[in-house]
Amino acid sequence: MRSTTGALVASIAAAAVVSLGAGAYAFGPQPDRRLTIADQAAATGDASPAGKPERPGSPSATGEDGEPGRSGSAAPATKCPVGERQREVETRLAKLGGFGKVVIDGQQSDADCKAIKKFQRRYGIYPAKGRAGPVTAQVARRLAGTDLDACDLKGSMTVCLDLTHQTMWVVRDGSTVLGPTVVRTGRRGLETPSGHFTITEKKPRPISTYYKVPLPYWQRFVRDMGFHETPSYLHEGPGSHGCVNLLRADAVKLWNLTKVGTPVHAFGRKPA
C-alpha cells in the first residue's frame, strides 16, 4: 500500500512539474509587449522621444524636420510626414501646376507627397521629404503670388526681379523663358535697389574682392551688385549683401540666356 501511494504521489508531482514548466515557457520568455510596440513605432518614425508610439498628426508629434505636425487629423494612409501647412501647400501647388496631381483636402497621400517632394527638390528646400512645413509653404506662396505680366517690357529679352515676392524670371518677346524661381536679395541696410538696369559684366567664377568668396556665374547689373549662385542655403538668413542669390541650376540657365546689355527690371520692395 505504501509503495502504491508513493508511486501515485510521484506521478502527481511529475505532472505538476510538466504543467509549471509549460506555463513558464508560455509566459516567462516572451518579450515585453510594450517594448516591442515602441520599437516598431520607432522604426516607422511614429514614436515620441520617450519611446511611446503616437498617432501621426497628434499635437506632440514632430515632423521629419523636427517641427510640430498638424493636429486634429486622422492618421494618413501614407508613410510620408504630414506638415502643419498641408492644405495651403496643396492649394498653391494646384495653382502653380507642373508638380503632379494633388488633392486639396489637408490630408497627406502618396500622390501629394510625391508632388511636394518634386517641388522641394526644384526649389532647393531641404530636407525634401514631402512634408508641408513653413518653408515649403512660404516658397509656394511667393511663386503663386508672382505676377508675370508685371514685367513685360516688350523687348527682346528682360530679366525680371520681383523684390516683394523675392522671385525672378526672364521674358523674351512676351514669353517666359526662365522661371519664375526664388531668389534672395539684399538685407536691411544693403537692399537690392529697384529700377531699370542692364547687365554690365559677366564672369564665370570671380572672387569677391571684399568678402573673399567665390561668386559663380556672376552678372553685375548695378554698382557692385549682381546675380550669382548662392554661397549658402537659399532659404535662411536675413538676406545677401545686395546681390541676387540664385540656386545653382537657375544661375546657370540665366548665365546662358543673357549677355552684356541685357535689361534688368527690378521692382517692388523686399518685406521686412
C-alpha positions as CSV (number, residue, x, y, z in Angstrom):
1,M,0.0,0.0,0.0
2,R,2.9,2.3,0.9
3,S,4.5,1.6,-2.4
4,T,1.4,2.3,-4.4
5,T,0.8,5.6,-2.6
6,G,4.4,6.6,-3.2
7,A,4.1,5.9,-6.9
8,L,0.9,7.9,-7.1
9,V,2.5,10.9,-5.3
10,A,5.5,10.8,-7.6
11,S,3.2,10.7,-10.6
12,I,1.2,13.8,-9.4
13,A,4.5,15.7,-8.7
14,A,5.8,14.9,-12.2
15,A,2.6,16.2,-13.8
16,A,2.8,19.4,-11.8
17,V,6.4,20.0,-12.9
18,V,5.4,19.5,-16.5
19,S,2.5,21.9,-16.1
20,L,4.6,24.5,-14.4
21,G,7.3,24.2,-17.0
22,A,4.8,24.7,-19.8
23,G,3.5,27.7,-18.1
24,A,7.0,29.2,-17.6
25,Y,7.7,28.6,-21.3
26,A,4.4,30.3,-22.4
27,F,4.7,33.4,-20.2
28,G,8.3,33.8,-18.9
29,P,10.5,34.0,-22.0
30,Q,8.0,36.2,-24.0
31,P,9.4,39.7,-24.8
32,D,7.9,42.8,-23.2
33,R,4.9,43.7,-25.4
34,R,5.3,47.4,-24.6
35,L,8.9,47.4,-25.8
36,T,8.0,45.5,-28.9
37,I,5.4,48.1,-29.8
38,A,7.7,51.0,-29.0
39,D,10.5,49.5,-31.2
40,Q,8.1,49.1,-34.1
41,A,6.9,52.7,-33.7
42,A,10.4,54.0,-33.6
43,A,11.3,52.0,-36.7
44,T,8.4,53.8,-38.6
45,G,9.1,57.2,-37.2
46,D,5.9,57.4,-35.1
47,A,7.5,57.3,-31.7
48,S,7.9,60.2,-29.3
49,P,11.3,60.9,-27.7
50,A,10.1,58.9,-24.7
51,G,9.6,55.9,-27.0
52,K,5.8,55.8,-26.8
53,P,4.1,55.4,-30.1
54,E,2.0,58.4,-31.2
55,R,-0.5,58.8,-34.0
56,P,0.9,60.9,-36.8
57,G,-0.6,64.4,-36.6
58,S,-1.1,64.4,-32.8
59,P,-0.2,67.7,-31.1
60,S,3.0,66.3,-29.6
61,A,4.2,64.5,-32.7
62,T,7.0,66.1,-34.7
63,G,7.6,66.1,-38.5
64,E,10.7,64.9,-40.3
65,D,12.4,68.2,-39.8
66,G,11.6,68.5,-36.1
67,E,8.7,70.9,-36.5
68,P,5.3,70.2,-35.0
69,G,2.9,68.2,-37.1
70,R,-0.6,69.1,-38.0
71,S,-3.0,68.3,-35.2
72,G,-6.6,67.0,-35.1
73,S,-6.4,64.8,-38.1
74,A,-6.8,61.1,-38.8
75,A,-3.7,59.1,-39.4
76,P,-2.7,59.4,-43.1
77,A,-2.7,56.4,-45.4
78,T,0.9,57.1,-46.3
79,K,4.3,56.9,-44.7
80,C,5.1,60.4,-45.8
81,P,5.3,63.0,-43.0
82,V,2.4,65.5,-42.6
83,G,3.1,69.2,-42.2
84,E,1.0,71.8,-40.5
85,R,0.8,73.7,-43.8
86,Q,-0.6,70.7,-45.8
87,R,-3.7,72.3,-47.2
88,E,-2.0,75.6,-48.0
89,V,0.8,73.8,-49.9
90,E,-1.8,71.7,-51.8
91,T,-3.6,74.8,-52.8
92,R,-0.5,76.6,-54.0
93,L,0.8,73.6,-55.9
94,A,-2.5,73.1,-57.6
95,K,-2.4,76.7,-58.8
96,L,1.2,76.5,-60.0
97,G,0.8,73.2,-61.7
98,G,3.6,71.1,-63.1
99,F,4.4,69.1,-60.0
100,G,1.8,66.3,-60.2
101,K,-1.7,65.7,-59.0
102,V,-2.6,67.0,-55.6
103,V,-6.0,66.8,-53.7
104,I,-6.8,69.9,-51.7
105,D,-8.1,68.3,-48.5
106,G,-5.4,68.9,-45.9
107,Q,-4.6,65.2,-45.8
108,Q,-1.3,63.7,-46.9
109,S,-1.3,61.0,-49.6
110,D,1.4,59.3,-51.6
111,A,0.4,61.5,-54.6
112,D,0.6,64.6,-52.5
113,C,3.9,63.6,-51.1
114,K,5.4,62.9,-54.5
115,A,4.3,66.4,-55.8
116,I,5.6,68.2,-52.7
117,K,8.9,66.3,-52.9
118,K,9.3,67.4,-56.6
119,F,8.5,71.0,-55.6
120,Q,11.0,70.9,-52.8
121,R,13.8,69.5,-55.0
122,R,13.1,72.1,-57.7
123,Y,13.5,75.0,-55.3
124,G,16.3,73.7,-53.1
125,I,14.2,73.1,-49.9
126,Y,15.7,70.6,-47.5
127,P,15.0,68.0,-46.4
128,A,13.0,67.1,-49.5
129,K,10.8,64.5,-47.7
130,G,7.4,65.8,-48.8
131,R,6.5,67.5,-45.5
132,A,4.5,70.7,-46.0
133,G,6.2,72.8,-43.4
134,P,6.6,76.6,-43.2
135,V,9.5,77.0,-45.7
136,T,7.7,75.0,-48.3
137,A,4.5,77.0,-47.8
138,Q,6.4,80.3,-47.9
139,V,8.2,79.4,-51.2
140,A,4.9,78.2,-52.8
141,R,3.1,81.4,-51.6
142,R,5.8,83.6,-53.2
143,L,5.7,81.8,-56.5
144,A,1.9,81.6,-56.7
145,G,1.7,85.4,-55.9
146,T,4.2,86.4,-58.6
147,D,2.5,88.4,-61.5
148,L,4.5,87.5,-64.6
149,D,2.7,90.3,-66.5
150,A,4.2,92.9,-64.2
151,C,7.5,92.9,-66.2
152,D,6.6,92.6,-69.8
153,L,8.7,95.4,-71.3
154,K,8.0,94.3,-74.9
155,G,11.8,94.0,-75.5
156,S,13.8,91.1,-77.0
157,M,14.7,89.8,-73.5
158,T,14.4,91.2,-69.9
159,V,15.4,89.8,-66.6
160,C,12.6,90.5,-64.2
161,L,13.2,90.8,-60.4
162,D,10.2,91.0,-58.1
163,L,11.6,92.3,-54.8
164,T,8.3,91.9,-53.0
165,H,7.9,88.2,-53.7
166,Q,11.7,87.5,-53.9
167,T,11.3,85.9,-57.3
168,M,13.0,86.2,-60.7
169,W,12.1,85.2,-64.2
170,V,13.1,86.0,-67.8
171,V,10.8,87.2,-70.6
172,R,11.6,87.2,-74.3
173,D,9.1,88.5,-76.9
174,G,6.2,88.2,-74.5
175,S,7.0,84.7,-73.4
176,T,8.6,83.5,-70.1
177,V,11.7,81.5,-70.9
178,L,13.0,81.0,-67.4
179,G,11.2,80.8,-64.1
180,P,9.6,82.1,-62.1
181,T,12.1,81.0,-59.5
182,V,13.0,82.1,-56.0
183,V,15.9,84.4,-55.1
184,R,17.4,86.0,-52.0
185,T,18.2,89.8,-52.3
186,G,19.9,92.3,-50.0
187,R,19.2,92.5,-46.3
188,R,18.2,95.7,-44.4
189,G,20.8,98.4,-45.0
190,L,22.1,96.6,-48.0
191,E,18.9,96.4,-50.0
192,T,18.9,95.5,-53.7
193,P,17.5,98.6,-55.4
194,S,14.5,98.8,-57.7
195,G,14.8,100.3,-61.1
196,H,15.8,99.7,-64.7
197,F,19.3,98.4,-65.2
198,T,21.4,96.4,-67.7
199,I,23.9,93.6,-67.2
200,T,27.3,95.3,-67.5
201,E,29.7,92.4,-66.6
202,K,29.7,88.6,-66.8
203,K,32.4,86.4,-65.2
204,P,32.1,82.6,-64.7
205,R,33.7,82.4,-61.3
206,P,35.2,85.6,-59.9
207,I,36.3,86.1,-56.3
208,S,34.7,88.9,-54.2
209,T,37.3,91.5,-53.6
210,Y,35.6,92.5,-50.3
211,Y,34.2,89.2,-48.9
212,K,36.9,86.9,-50.5
213,V,34.3,84.3,-51.5
214,P,33.6,82.8,-55.0
215,L,30.7,84.3,-57.0
216,P,29.8,81.6,-59.5
217,Y,28.1,82.8,-62.7
218,W,28.5,86.4,-61.7
219,Q,26.5,89.0,-63.7
220,R,26.8,92.6,-62.5
221,F,23.8,94.9,-63.1
222,V,24.1,97.9,-60.6
223,R,27.0,99.2,-58.7
224,D,28.8,96.2,-57.0
225,M,25.6,94.0,-57.1
226,G,24.8,91.2,-59.4
227,F,23.2,87.8,-60.0
228,H,25.2,84.8,-58.8
229,E,24.9,81.3,-57.4
230,T,24.1,81.3,-53.7
231,P,27.0,80.5,-51.4
232,S,24.7,79.0,-48.8
233,Y,21.3,77.6,-48.2
234,L,19.0,80.0,-50.1
235,H,16.1,79.8,-47.6
236,E,17.8,81.1,-44.5
237,G,19.2,84.3,-43.2
238,P,18.0,88.0,-43.5
239,G,19.4,88.3,-47.0
240,S,22.5,88.9,-49.1
241,H,24.9,91.9,-49.1
242,G,22.9,93.4,-52.0
243,C,23.4,90.7,-54.7
244,V,20.7,88.5,-56.1
245,N,21.4,84.9,-54.9
246,L,20.2,82.1,-57.1
247,L,20.0,78.3,-56.9
248,R,22.8,76.8,-59.0
249,A,20.5,75.5,-61.8
250,D,18.9,78.9,-62.1
251,A,22.2,80.7,-62.1
252,V,23.5,78.5,-64.9
253,K,20.3,79.0,-67.0
254,L,20.3,82.7,-66.5
255,W,24.0,82.9,-67.5
256,N,23.3,81.0,-70.7
257,L,20.4,83.3,-71.6
258,T,21.9,86.7,-71.1
259,K,24.7,88.9,-72.4
260,V,26.2,92.2,-71.5
261,G,23.5,94.8,-72.3
262,T,20.5,92.6,-71.3
263,P,17.9,94.7,-69.5
264,V,17.1,94.1,-65.8
265,H,13.9,95.4,-64.3
266,A,13.7,95.3,-60.5
267,F,10.5,96.4,-58.9
268,G,8.6,96.2,-55.6
269,R,10.2,96.2,-52.1
270,K,11.5,93.4,-50.0
271,P,9.3,92.7,-47.0
272,A,10.9,93.4,-43.6
